[in-house]
C-alpha cells in the first residue's frame, strides 16, 4: 500500500511539473484561482465566527 502511495505521489508531481513547464501562464491562473478560493473560504469562516459572537 505504501508503494502505491509513493507511485501516485510521484505521478502527481511529474504531472504538475509537466503542466507548469508546458503552460506556465495557465498554471499561474489556476494558482491564482486556487488562492482566491482559499481566501474566500477563510473570509466566510471569519464572517461565520463573527456572527456567532454577536
mmCIF file as gemmi writes it, N, C-alpha and C atoms, coordinates in Angstrom:
data_model
loop_
_atom_site.group_PDB
_atom_site.id
_atom_site.type_symbol
_atom_site.label_atom_id
_atom_site.label_alt_id
_atom_site.label_comp_id
_atom_site.label_asym_id
_atom_site.label_entity_id
_atom_site.label_seq_id
_atom_site.pdbx_PDB_ins_code
_atom_site.Cartn_x
_atom_site.Cartn_y
_atom_site.Cartn_z
_atom_site.occupancy
_atom_site.B_iso_or_equiv
_atom_site.pdbx_formal_charge
_atom_site.auth_seq_id
_atom_site.auth_asym_id
_atom_site.pdbx_PDB_model_num
ATOM 1 N N . UNK Axp A 1 ? 0.827 -1.196 0 1 0 ? 1 A 1
ATOM 2 C CA . UNK Axp A 1 ? 0 0 0 1 0 ? 1 A 1
ATOM 3 C C . UNK Axp A 1 ? 0.868 1.256 0 1 0 ? 1 A 1
ATOM 4 N N . UNK Axp A 2 ? 1.928 1.251 0.788 1 0 ? 2 A 1
ATOM 5 C CA . UNK Axp A 2 ? 2.814 2.408 0.845 1 0 ? 2 A 1
ATOM 6 C C . UNK Axp A 2 ? 3.482 2.65 -0.508 1 0 ? 2 A 1
ATOM 7 N N . UNK Axp A 3 ? 3.79 1.566 -1.201 1 0 ? 3 A 1
ATOM 8 C CA . UNK Axp A 3 ? 4.416 1.689 -2.518 1 0 ? 3 A 1
ATOM 9 C C . UNK Axp A 3 ? 3.463 2.36 -3.505 1 0 ? 3 A 1
ATOM 10 N N . UNK Axp A 4 ? 2.189 2.038 -3.424 1 0 ? 4 A 1
ATOM 11 C CA . UNK Axp A 4 ? 1.198 2.641 -4.322 1 0 ? 4 A 1
ATOM 12 C C . UNK Axp A 4 ? 1.08 4.136 -4.051 1 0 ? 4 A 1
ATOM 13 N N . UNK Axp A 5 ? 1.15 4.54 -2.794 1 0 ? 5 A 1
ATOM 14 C CA . UNK Axp A 5 ? 1.083 5.962 -2.451 1 0 ? 5 A 1
ATOM 15 C C . UNK Axp A 5 ? 2.291 6.703 -3.009 1 0 ? 5 A 1
ATOM 16 N N . UNK Axp A 6 ? 3.468 6.088 -2.923 1 0 ? 6 A 1
ATOM 17 C CA . UNK Axp A 6 ? 4.675 6.715 -3.459 1 0 ? 6 A 1
ATOM 18 C C . UNK Axp A 6 ? 4.574 6.884 -4.971 1 0 ? 6 A 1
ATOM 19 N N . UNK Axp A 7 ? 4.09 5.86 -5.649 1 0 ? 7 A 1
ATOM 20 C CA . UNK Axp A 7 ? 3.961 5.923 -7.104 1 0 ? 7 A 1
ATOM 21 C C . UNK Axp A 7 ? 2.943 6.982 -7.499 1 0 ? 7 A 1
ATOM 22 N N . UNK Axp A 8 ? 1.815 7.033 -6.783 1 0 ? 8 A 1
ATOM 23 C CA . UNK Axp A 8 ? 0.784 8.027 -7.072 1 0 ? 8 A 1
ATOM 24 C C . UNK Axp A 8 ? 1.309 9.434 -6.853 1 0 ? 8 A 1
ATOM 25 N N . UNK Axp A 9 ? 2.025 9.642 -5.757 1 0 ? 9 A 1
ATOM 26 C CA . UNK Axp A 9 ? 2.605 10.957 -5.477 1 0 ? 9 A 1
ATOM 27 C C . UNK Axp A 9 ? 3.619 11.346 -6.548 1 0 ? 9 A 1
ATOM 28 N N . UNK Axp A 10 ? 4.45 10.401 -6.957 1 0 ? 10 A 1
ATOM 29 C CA . UNK Axp A 10 ? 5.445 10.653 -7.995 1 0 ? 10 A 1
ATOM 30 C C . UNK Axp A 10 ? 4.77 11.052 -9.305 1 0 ? 10 A 1
ATOM 31 N N . UNK Axp A 11 ? 3.722 10.328 -9.687 1 0 ? 11 A 1
ATOM 32 C CA . UNK Axp A 11 ? 2.994 10.642 -10.924 1 0 ? 11 A 1
ATOM 33 C C . UNK Axp A 11 ? 2.362 12.026 -10.831 1 0 ? 11 A 1
ATOM 34 N N . UNK Axp A 12 ? 1.797 12.358 -9.683 1 0 ? 12 A 1
ATOM 35 C CA . UNK Axp A 12 ? 1.185 13.667 -9.482 1 0 ? 12 A 1
ATOM 36 C C . UNK Axp A 12 ? 2.216 14.785 -9.613 1 0 ? 12 A 1
ATOM 37 N N . UNK Axp A 13 ? 3.386 14.604 -9 1 0 ? 13 A 1
ATOM 38 C CA . UNK Axp A 13 ? 4.443 15.621 -9.076 1 0 ? 13 A 1
ATOM 39 C C . UNK Axp A 13 ? 4.905 15.793 -10.517 1 0 ? 13 A 1
ATOM 40 N N . UNK Axp A 14 ? 5.094 14.693 -11.217 1 0 ? 14 A 1
ATOM 41 C CA . UNK Axp A 14 ? 5.522 14.768 -12.622 1 0 ? 14 A 1
ATOM 42 C C . UNK Axp A 14 ? 4.47 15.497 -13.458 1 0 ? 14 A 1
ATOM 43 N N . UNK Axp A 15 ? 3.193 15.202 -13.229 1 0 ? 15 A 1
ATOM 44 C CA . UNK Axp A 15 ? 2.125 15.862 -13.971 1 0 ? 15 A 1
ATOM 45 C C . UNK Axp A 15 ? 2.108 17.361 -13.704 1 0 ? 15 A 1
ATOM 46 N N . UNK Axp A 16 ? 2.253 17.755 -12.44 1 0 ? 16 A 1
ATOM 47 C CA . UNK Axp A 16 ? 2.254 19.181 -12.09 1 0 ? 16 A 1
ATOM 48 C C . UNK Axp A 16 ? 3.444 19.884 -12.74 1 0 ? 16 A 1
ATOM 49 N N . UNK Axp A 17 ? 4.615 19.292 -12.653 1 0 ? 17 A 1
ATOM 50 C CA . UNK Axp A 17 ? 5.795 19.895 -13.289 1 0 ? 17 A 1
ATOM 51 C C . UNK Axp A 17 ? 5.625 19.994 -14.797 1 0 ? 17 A 1
ATOM 52 N N . UNK Axp A 18 ? 5.086 18.965 -15.421 1 0 ? 18 A 1
ATOM 53 C CA . UNK Axp A 18 ? 4.835 18.988 -16.858 1 0 ? 18 A 1
ATOM 54 C C . UNK Axp A 18 ? 3.864 20.109 -17.218 1 0 ? 18 A 1
ATOM 55 N N . UNK Axp A 19 ? 2.818 20.258 -16.421 1 0 ? 19 A 1
ATOM 56 C CA . UNK Axp A 19 ? 1.823 21.306 -16.686 1 0 ? 19 A 1
ATOM 57 C C . UNK Axp A 19 ? 2.439 22.693 -16.552 1 0 ? 19 A 1
ATOM 58 N N . UNK Axp A 20 ? 3.261 22.885 -15.537 1 0 ? 20 A 1
ATOM 59 C CA . UNK Axp A 20 ? 3.899 24.188 -15.326 1 0 ? 20 A 1
ATOM 60 C C . UNK Axp A 20 ? 4.853 24.511 -16.466 1 0 ? 20 A 1
ATOM 61 N N . UNK Axp A 21 ? 5.631 23.539 -16.878 1 0 ? 21 A 1
ATOM 62 C CA . UNK Axp A 21 ? 6.603 23.766 -17.948 1 0 ? 21 A 1
ATOM 63 C C . UNK Axp A 21 ? 5.893 23.963 -19.281 1 0 ? 21 A 1
ATOM 64 N N . UNK Axp A 22 ? 4.857 23.186 -19.528 1 0 ? 22 A 1
ATOM 65 C CA . UNK Axp A 22 ? 4.155 23.224 -20.807 1 0 ? 22 A 1
ATOM 66 C C . UNK Axp A 22 ? 3.296 24.478 -20.967 1 0 ? 22 A 1
ATOM 67 N N . UNK Axp A 23 ? 2.681 24.96 -19.888 1 0 ? 23 A 1
ATOM 68 C CA . UNK Axp A 23 ? 1.79 26.107 -19.957 1 0 ? 23 A 1
ATOM 69 C C . UNK Axp A 23 ? 1.888 26.933 -18.676 1 0 ? 23 A 1
ATOM 70 N N . UNK Axp A 24 ? 2.951 27.711 -18.543 1 0 ? 24 A 1
ATOM 71 C CA . UNK Axp A 24 ? 3.145 28.455 -17.294 1 0 ? 24 A 1
ATOM 72 C C . UNK Axp A 24 ? 2.074 29.519 -17.042 1 0 ? 24 A 1
ATOM 73 N N . UNK Axp A 25 ? 1.567 30.152 -18.087 1 0 ? 25 A 1
ATOM 74 C CA . UNK Axp A 25 ? 0.556 31.188 -17.895 1 0 ? 25 A 1
ATOM 75 C C . UNK Axp A 25 ? -0.733 30.581 -17.347 1 0 ? 25 A 1
ATOM 76 N N . UNK Axp A 26 ? -1.162 29.484 -17.91 1 0 ? 26 A 1
ATOM 77 C CA . UNK Axp A 26 ? -2.382 28.806 -17.438 1 0 ? 26 A 1
ATOM 78 C C . UNK Axp A 26 ? -2.186 28.291 -16.011 1 0 ? 26 A 1
ATOM 79 N N . UNK Axp A 27 ? -1.008 27.782 -15.716 1 0 ? 27 A 1
ATOM 80 C CA . UNK Axp A 27 ? -0.721 27.299 -14.36 1 0 ? 27 A 1
ATOM 81 C C . UNK Axp A 27 ? -0.801 28.44 -13.359 1 0 ? 27 A 1
ATOM 82 N N . UNK Axp A 28 ? -0.285 29.593 -13.744 1 0 ? 28 A 1
ATOM 83 C CA . UNK Axp A 28 ? -0.357 30.764 -12.872 1 0 ? 28 A 1
ATOM 84 C C . UNK Axp A 28 ? -1.79 31.184 -12.61 1 0 ? 28 A 1
ATOM 85 N N . UNK Axp A 29 ? -2.622 31.121 -13.648 1 0 ? 29 A 1
ATOM 86 C CA . UNK Axp A 29 ? -4.04 31.466 -13.476 1 0 ? 29 A 1
ATOM 87 C C . UNK Axp A 29 ? -4.728 30.493 -12.525 1 0 ? 29 A 1
ATOM 88 N N . UNK Axp A 30 ? -4.411 29.209 -12.654 1 0 ? 30 A 1
ATOM 89 C CA . UNK Axp A 30 ? -5.018 28.211 -11.776 1 0 ? 30 A 1
ATOM 90 C C . UNK Axp A 30 ? -4.601 28.405 -10.321 1 0 ? 30 A 1
ATOM 91 N N . UNK Axp A 31 ? -3.338 28.749 -10.108 1 0 ? 31 A 1
ATOM 92 C CA . UNK Axp A 31 ? -2.864 29.011 -8.746 1 0 ? 31 A 1
ATOM 93 C C . UNK Axp A 31 ? -3.582 30.229 -8.175 1 0 ? 31 A 1
ATOM 94 N N . UNK Axp A 32 ? -3.735 31.251 -9.001 1 0 ? 32 A 1
ATOM 95 C CA . UNK Axp A 32 ? -4.432 32.467 -8.553 1 0 ? 32 A 1
ATOM 96 C C . UNK Axp A 32 ? -5.871 32.145 -8.159 1 0 ? 32 A 1
ATOM 97 N N . UNK Axp A 33 ? -6.566 31.368 -8.986 1 0 ? 33 A 1
ATOM 98 C CA . UNK Axp A 33 ? -7.947 30.979 -8.69 1 0 ? 33 A 1
ATOM 99 C C . UNK Axp A 33 ? -7.998 30.167 -7.398 1 0 ? 33 A 1
ATOM 100 N N . UNK Axp A 34 ? -7.035 29.278 -7.223 1 0 ? 34 A 1
ATOM 101 C CA . UNK Axp A 34 ? -6.985 28.47 -6.005 1 0 ? 34 A 1
ATOM 102 C C . UNK Axp A 34 ? -6.818 29.321 -4.762 1 0 ? 34 A 1
ATOM 103 N N . UNK Axp A 35 ? -5.908 30.288 -4.811 1 0 ? 35 A 1
ATOM 104 C CA . UNK Axp A 35 ? -5.701 31.152 -3.653 1 0 ? 35 A 1
ATOM 105 C C . UNK Axp A 35 ? -6.9 32.052 -3.402 1 0 ? 35 A 1
ATOM 106 N N . UNK Axp A 36 ? -7.568 32.489 -4.462 1 0 ? 36 A 1
ATOM 107 C CA . UNK Axp A 36 ? -8.782 33.277 -4.282 1 0 ? 36 A 1
ATOM 108 C C . UNK Axp A 36 ? -9.87 32.445 -3.606 1 0 ? 36 A 1
ATOM 109 N N . UNK Axp A 37 ? -9.965 31.175 -3.968 1 0 ? 37 A 1
ATOM 110 C CA . UNK Axp A 37 ? -10.93 30.288 -3.335 1 0 ? 37 A 1
ATOM 111 C C . UNK Axp A 37 ? -10.629 30.083 -1.863 1 0 ? 37 A 1
ATOM 112 N N . UNK Axp A 38 ? -9.363 29.881 -1.538 1 0 ? 38 A 1
ATOM 113 C CA . UNK Axp A 38 ? -8.964 29.722 -0.135 1 0 ? 38 A 1
ATOM 114 C C . UNK Axp A 38 ? -9.242 30.999 0.636 1 0 ? 38 A 1
ATOM 115 N N . UNK Axp A 39 ? -8.964 32.134 0.026 1 0 ? 39 A 1
ATOM 116 C CA . UNK Axp A 39 ? -9.212 33.419 0.675 1 0 ? 39 A 1
ATOM 117 C C . UNK Axp A 39 ? -10.704 33.617 0.935 1 0 ? 39 A 1
ATOM 118 N N . UNK Axp A 40 ? -11.522 33.271 -0.032 1 0 ? 40 A 1
ATOM 119 C CA . UNK Axp A 40 ? -12.974 33.399 0.139 1 0 ? 40 A 1
ATOM 120 C C . UNK Axp A 40 ? -13.487 32.477 1.245 1 0 ? 40 A 1
ATOM 121 N N . UNK Axp A 41 ? -12.945 31.269 1.294 1 0 ? 41 A 1
ATOM 122 C CA . UNK Axp A 41 ? -13.353 30.327 2.34 1 0 ? 41 A 1
ATOM 123 C C . UNK Axp A 41 ? -12.958 30.85 3.717 1 0 ? 41 A 1
ATOM 124 N N . UNK Axp A 42 ? -11.751 31.398 3.833 1 0 ? 42 A 1
ATOM 125 C CA . UNK Axp A 42 ? -11.309 31.95 5.115 1 0 ? 42 A 1
ATOM 126 C C . UNK Axp A 42 ? -12.168 33.141 5.511 1 0 ? 42 A 1
ATOM 127 N N . UNK Axp A 43 ? -12.526 33.964 4.545 1 0 ? 43 A 1
ATOM 128 C CA . UNK Axp A 43 ? -13.395 35.116 4.813 1 0 ? 43 A 1
ATOM 129 C C . UNK Axp A 43 ? -14.754 34.648 5.306 1 0 ? 43 A 1
ATOM 130 N N . UNK Axp A 44 ? -15.282 33.601 4.676 1 0 ? 44 A 1
ATOM 131 C CA . UNK Axp A 44 ? -16.569 33.046 5.081 1 0 ? 44 A 1
ATOM 132 C C . UNK Axp A 44 ? -16.531 32.508 6.508 1 0 ? 44 A 1
ATOM 133 N N . UNK Axp A 45 ? -15.451 31.813 6.844 1 0 ? 45 A 1
ATOM 134 C CA . UNK Axp A 45 ? -15.307 31.298 8.208 1 0 ? 45 A 1
ATOM 135 C C . UNK Axp A 45 ? -15.21 32.457 9.195 1 0 ? 45 A 1
ATOM 136 N N . UNK Axp A 46 ? -14.471 33.488 8.828 1 0 ? 46 A 1
ATOM 137 C CA . UNK Axp A 46 ? -14.362 34.665 9.692 1 0 ? 46 A 1
ATOM 138 C C . UNK Axp A 46 ? -15.705 35.338 9.916 1 0 ? 46 A 1
ATOM 139 N N . UNK Axp A 47 ? -16.465 35.491 8.85 1 0 ? 47 A 1
ATOM 140 C CA . UNK Axp A 47 ? -17.806 36.084 8.97 1 0 ? 47 A 1
ATOM 141 C C . UNK Axp A 47 ? -18.714 35.23 9.851 1 0 ? 47 A 1
ATOM 142 N N . UNK Axp A 48 ? -18.63 33.911 9.678 1 0 ? 48 A 1
ATOM 143 C CA . UNK Axp A 48 ? -19.432 32.999 10.481 1 0 ? 48 A 1
ATOM 144 C C . UNK Axp A 48 ? -19.091 33.13 11.963 1 0 ? 48 A 1
ATOM 145 N N . UNK Axp A 49 ? -17.795 33.143 12.267 1 0 ? 49 A 1
ATOM 146 C CA . UNK Axp A 49 ? -17.376 33.266 13.667 1 0 ? 49 A 1
ATOM 147 C C . UNK Axp A 49 ? -17.799 34.618 14.256 1 0 ? 49 A 1
ATOM 148 N N . UNK Axp A 50 ? -17.725 35.665 13.447 1 0 ? 50 A 1
ATOM 149 C CA . UNK Axp A 50 ? -18.15 36.992 13.913 1 0 ? 50 A 1
ATOM 150 C C . UNK Axp A 50 ? -19.621 36.986 14.255 1 0 ? 50 A 1
ATOM 151 N N . UNK Axp A 51 ? -20.437 36.366 13.407 1 0 ? 51 A 1
ATOM 152 C CA . UNK Axp A 51 ? -21.872 36.296 13.66 1 0 ? 51 A 1
ATOM 153 C C . UNK Axp A 51 ? -22.195 35.436 14.885 1 0 ? 51 A 1
ATOM 154 N N . UNK Axp A 52 ? -21.397 34.414 15.138 1 0 ? 52 A 1
ATOM 155 C CA . UNK Axp A 52 ? -21.609 33.599 16.332 1 0 ? 52 A 1
ATOM 156 C C . UNK Axp A 52 ? -21.37 34.399 17.61 1 0 ? 52 A 1
ATOM 157 N N . UNK Axp A 53 ? -20.391 35.278 17.562 1 0 ? 53 A 1
ATOM 158 C CA . UNK Axp A 53 ? -20.047 36.066 18.746 1 0 ? 53 A 1
ATOM 159 C C . UNK Axp A 53 ? -21.114 37.111 19.031 1 0 ? 53 A 1
ATOM 160 N N . UNK Axp A 54 ? -21.747 37.646 17.992 1 0 ? 54 A 1
ATOM 161 C CA . UNK Axp A 54 ? -22.758 38.691 18.172 1 0 ? 54 A 1
ATOM 162 C C . UNK Axp A 54 ? -23.957 38.205 18.867 1 0 ? 54 A 1
